């Protein structure tokens, strides 16, 4: 089985810690049949990795990923707009396969197009903001601020941005811009599945007779994920019972 999940938005707040616990319970449930897991971005509400220092917190989440990787499960990490400042800690220390961009991936007989999906936004201010975030000079400047201030600032901005975004998204055109992109891609090349996150709106839709769009939703409201059994992708909702 191959699992796809996004937008856990882990934080070091009490609420974030509860979410971390629930997510680890889910990982423990799926590990028996998981061959691969694709984490499709914004797993952290804010992650900034300094050259020699990583943010504290998230110990059990990162430890569980390391444990599953050591047991032979392949885990991919696509960066989102809240956690694009990943350096080599994720790949070298934890063993994750990190993707800084959307990517085409073959799994069994099927071709997937995967990513967090923020890259596709048609909202101009957001587009600009993501460009600045990704800019080397901006990264270096943020990296030069002492972590005590850098992380606090990042946490504050992410928390603010996140609250704004979720309500904005609910009022916006939802997943349409991601589906438009998928339809555009299909004109040049066949993909069996397009799977993104970012919008926090879980969805599965047919794009054509042999191609589908899936949004993995989030773990703030939905506890949603997608699973591929080698044949077909399904959208599911985790319940702790
Ligand atoms: Mn996002």
Boltz pocket constraint, residues with backbone or C-beta under 6 A from the ligand:
constraints:
  - pocket:
      binder: B
      contacts: [[A, 41], [A, 42], [A, 80], [A, 81], [A, 82], [A, 116], [A, 118], [A, 197], [A, 198], [A, 199]]
      max_distance: 6.0
